[in-house]
Amino acid sequence: LTGCVQRAFFPHVNAATARVLAAEGCEVYAPRAQGCCGALSVHAGREQEARALARRLIDRFDRDDLDYMVVNSAGCGSSMKEYGLLLADDPEYAERALRFSERVRDVSELLCELGPVAPRHPLELRVAYHDACHLAHAQGIRSQPRELLRGIPGVELLSVGEAEICCGSAGIYNLVEPGPARELGRRKAGNLIATGAEVVASANPGCSLQLQASARELGHELEVLHPMELLDLSISGRRLEIKRRTT
């Protein structure tokens, strides 16, 4: 899945994800004109719209030769894993949606299932991992991204204070409740800055945007990367130029 926010703001994350999957032995299929998965519509309570988008995506990806539907955006993956519930009352799509959801995997989840194939080159970095709520709470995926990051030689994974607290992005929460969202964002960004990390790893585009904006309000520039970007760097052997600044 190339996604909407991911594709618009972080296309390099999609490219890195495809390269990592290919390096780990996968054949990657990314159809054109995928459209939205419906996650933002679900967040907004627009269920009829969400169902229409889900049906369209199922039709676009419904091929027998696909083993998994891989997602690198926590919010998207959370909704796609619940297509079976979303379309449970649709006689034409209920069974197809359930089969579809059973094949959905967060990219970190799939890579841990498959096990490493490509050699990793060292990245001497202090990394703080941010738990996206739609990944940790909705999907129960906490250990897999950390396992992948710890598998990169030279990476020191740091503990983050109040790790369970939301960053304030939360789907569309930062749009409909900007005040409380801003408070959460500043609190989360402060905890991440306090670790002294050179890089913050975030597996959700909404979180990444929120963390960067909140850190700027505190006078910092956070280097926020998707775990797949760090894996891509390690597998390719390229170096990361840190541009973190304080103002």
C-alpha positions as CSV (number, residue, x, y, z in Angstrom):
1,L,0.0,0.0,0.0
2,T,1.4,3.4,-1.0
3,G,-1.2,5.3,1.1
4,C,-2.3,8.9,1.0
5,V,-0.3,10.9,3.6
6,Q,2.6,8.6,3.2
7,R,2.6,9.0,-0.6
8,A,2.2,12.8,-0.4
9,F,4.6,13.7,2.4
10,F,7.0,10.7,2.6
11,P,7.3,9.1,-0.8
12,H,10.9,8.2,0.1
13,V,9.5,5.9,2.9
14,N,7.6,3.9,0.3
15,A,10.7,3.6,-1.9
16,A,12.8,2.5,1.1
17,T,10.1,0.0,2.0
18,A,10.0,-1.5,-1.5
19,R,13.9,-1.8,-1.5
20,V,14.0,-3.5,1.9
21,L,11.3,-6.0,1.0
22,A,13.1,-6.8,-2.3
23,A,16.4,-7.2,-0.5
24,E,14.7,-9.6,1.9
25,G,13.5,-11.8,-0.9
26,C,10.0,-10.5,-1.7
27,E,8.5,-9.6,-5.0
28,V,6.8,-6.2,-4.5
29,Y,3.6,-5.3,-6.3
30,A,2.3,-1.7,-6.0
31,P,-0.6,-1.2,-8.3
32,R,-1.3,2.3,-9.7
33,A,-4.4,4.3,-8.7
34,Q,-4.8,2.5,-5.4
35,G,-6.9,5.3,-3.9
36,C,-7.4,5.7,-0.1
37,C,-7.7,2.7,2.2
38,G,-10.5,4.5,4.1
39,A,-8.7,4.9,7.4
40,L,-9.2,8.7,7.7
41,S,-12.9,8.2,6.9
42,V,-13.2,5.6,9.7
43,H,-11.4,8.0,12.1
44,A,-14.0,10.7,11.1
45,G,-17.0,8.4,11.5
46,R,-17.8,8.5,7.8
47,E,-18.5,4.7,7.6
48,Q,-20.4,4.7,4.3
49,E,-17.5,6.5,2.6
50,A,-15.0,4.2,4.4
51,R,-16.8,1.1,3.1
52,A,-16.8,2.4,-0.5
53,L,-13.0,3.0,-0.3
54,A,-12.4,-0.4,1.3
55,R,-14.4,-2.1,-1.5
56,R,-12.3,-0.3,-4.1
57,L,-9.0,-1.2,-2.5
58,I,-10.1,-4.9,-2.2
59,D,-10.9,-4.9,-5.9
60,R,-7.6,-3.3,-6.8
61,F,-5.5,-5.8,-4.8
62,D,-7.6,-9.0,-5.1
63,R,-5.2,-11.3,-6.8
64,D,-4.7,-15.0,-5.9
65,D,-0.9,-14.7,-6.3
66,L,-0.5,-12.2,-3.5
67,D,0.6,-13.6,-0.2
68,Y,0.4,-10.5,1.9
69,M,-0.9,-6.9,1.8
70,V,2.0,-5.0,3.3
71,V,1.5,-1.6,5.0
72,N,4.1,0.8,6.3
73,S,1.5,3.3,7.9
74,A,0.1,2.3,11.3
75,G,-3.2,4.0,10.8
76,C,-3.8,2.4,7.4
77,G,-2.8,-1.1,8.6
78,S,-5.1,-0.8,11.6
79,S,-8.2,0.0,9.5
80,M,-7.3,-2.6,6.8
81,K,-7.0,-5.4,9.4
82,E,-10.7,-4.5,10.3
83,Y,-12.2,-4.7,6.8
84,G,-13.9,-7.9,7.8
85,L,-15.7,-6.0,10.5
86,L,-16.3,-2.9,8.4
87,L,-17.9,-4.9,5.6
88,A,-19.5,-7.7,7.7
89,D,-23.0,-6.8,6.6
90,D,-22.1,-6.6,2.9
91,P,-23.2,-9.8,1.2
92,E,-21.0,-9.3,-1.8
93,Y,-17.8,-8.3,0.1
94,A,-18.1,-9.7,3.6
95,E,-16.1,-12.9,2.9
96,R,-13.7,-11.2,0.5
97,A,-13.0,-8.5,3.1
98,L,-12.3,-11.1,5.8
99,R,-9.8,-12.9,3.6
100,F,-8.2,-9.6,2.6
101,S,-7.8,-8.6,6.3
102,E,-6.2,-11.9,7.1
103,R,-3.4,-11.2,4.6
104,V,-2.7,-7.6,5.9
105,R,0.7,-7.2,7.6
106,D,2.5,-4.2,9.0
107,V,5.9,-4.3,7.2
108,S,7.8,-4.8,10.5
109,E,5.4,-7.7,11.4
110,L,6.1,-9.4,8.1
111,L,9.9,-8.9,8.1
112,C,10.0,-10.5,11.6
113,E,7.9,-13.4,10.4
114,L,10.2,-13.9,7.4
115,G,13.5,-13.4,9.3
116,P,16.5,-11.4,8.0
117,V,18.1,-12.3,4.6
118,A,20.1,-9.3,3.5
119,P,23.4,-8.5,5.4
120,R,23.2,-5.4,7.6
121,H,26.0,-2.8,7.6
122,P,26.6,-0.8,10.8
123,L,24.8,2.5,11.6
124,E,26.4,4.2,14.6
125,L,23.2,5.9,15.8
126,R,21.4,6.6,19.0
127,V,17.7,5.9,18.1
128,A,14.5,6.5,20.1
129,Y,11.5,4.5,18.8
130,H,8.1,6.2,19.0
131,D,5.1,3.8,19.5
132,A,2.3,4.9,17.1
133,C,-1.0,4.3,18.9
134,H,-2.5,2.5,15.8
135,L,0.5,0.2,15.8
136,A,1.0,-0.5,19.5
137,H,-2.5,-0.3,20.8
138,A,-4.7,-1.2,17.8
139,Q,-2.5,-3.9,16.3
140,G,-0.5,-5.0,19.3
141,I,2.8,-4.5,17.4
142,R,5.4,-3.3,19.8
143,S,8.4,-5.7,19.8
144,Q,8.7,-6.2,16.0
145,P,9.9,-2.7,15.1
146,R,12.3,-2.7,18.0
147,E,13.6,-6.1,17.0
148,L,14.4,-4.8,13.5
149,L,16.1,-1.8,14.8
150,R,18.2,-3.8,17.3
151,G,19.2,-6.0,14.3
152,I,21.1,-3.1,12.8
153,P,24.7,-3.2,14.0
154,G,25.8,-0.1,15.8
155,V,22.2,1.1,16.7
156,E,21.6,1.9,20.3
157,L,17.9,1.8,21.0
158,L,17.0,4.2,23.8
159,S,14.2,4.1,26.3
160,V,11.6,6.9,26.0
161,G,9.7,8.3,29.0
162,E,5.9,7.9,29.0
163,A,6.2,5.8,25.8
164,E,2.5,4.8,25.9
165,I,1.2,8.3,25.7
166,C,-0.2,9.5,22.3
167,C,1.6,12.1,20.3
168,G,-1.7,13.9,19.6
169,S,-1.9,13.1,15.9
170,A,-4.4,10.2,16.4
171,G,-5.9,10.0,12.9
172,I,-7.7,13.4,12.7
173,Y,-7.5,14.3,16.4
174,N,-5.0,17.1,15.8
175,L,-7.4,18.7,13.3
176,V,-10.6,18.5,15.3
177,E,-9.0,19.0,18.8
178,P,-5.9,21.1,18.1
179,G,-5.5,22.4,21.7
180,P,-5.2,19.1,23.5
181,A,-3.4,17.6,20.5
182,R,-0.8,20.3,20.8
183,E,-0.3,19.7,24.5
184,L,0.2,15.9,23.8
185,G,2.6,16.7,21.0
186,R,4.8,18.9,23.1
187,R,4.8,16.4,25.9
188,K,5.8,13.5,23.6
189,A,8.4,15.6,21.7
190,G,9.9,16.7,25.1
191,N,10.3,13.1,26.2
192,L,11.9,12.2,22.9
193,I,14.3,15.1,23.0
194,A,15.3,14.2,26.5
195,T,16.7,10.9,25.4
196,G,19.4,12.6,23.4
197,A,18.6,10.5,20.4
198,E,20.1,11.4,17.1
199,V,17.2,9.9,15.3
200,V,13.5,9.2,16.2
201,A,12.0,6.2,14.5
202,S,8.3,6.5,13.7
203,A,6.1,4.1,11.8
204,N,3.2,6.4,11.1
205,P,3.2,9.5,8.8
206,G,0.7,11.4,11.0
207,C,2.9,10.8,14.0
208,S,6.1,11.9,12.2
209,L,4.5,15.2,11.1
210,Q,3.2,15.8,14.6
211,L,6.5,15.1,16.3
212,Q,8.5,17.3,13.9
213,A,6.0,20.2,14.4
214,S,5.9,19.8,18.2
215,A,9.7,19.7,18.5
216,R,10.0,22.9,16.5
217,E,7.7,24.6,19.0
218,L,10.2,23.5,21.7
219,G,13.1,24.9,19.7
220,H,14.4,21.6,18.3
221,E,14.6,19.9,14.9
222,L,14.0,16.2,15.3
223,E,15.4,13.8,12.7
224,V,12.3,11.6,12.3
225,L,12.7,8.5,10.1
226,H,10.6,5.5,9.4
227,P,12.2,2.2,10.6
228,M,12.3,1.1,6.9
229,E,14.5,4.1,6.1
230,L,17.0,3.0,8.7
231,L,16.9,-0.6,7.5
232,D,17.3,0.6,3.9
233,L,20.4,2.5,4.9
234,S,21.9,-0.4,6.8
235,I,21.2,-2.9,4.0
236,S,22.6,-0.6,1.3
237,G,25.6,0.5,3.3
238,R,24.9,4.2,2.9
239,R,25.5,6.8,5.6
240,L,23.0,9.1,7.2
241,E,23.8,12.8,7.4
242,I,22.3,14.1,10.7
243,K,20.8,17.6,10.4
244,R,19.5,18.0,13.9
245,R,19.5,21.6,15.1
246,T,18.4,23.5,18.1
247,T,17.2,27.1,18.0
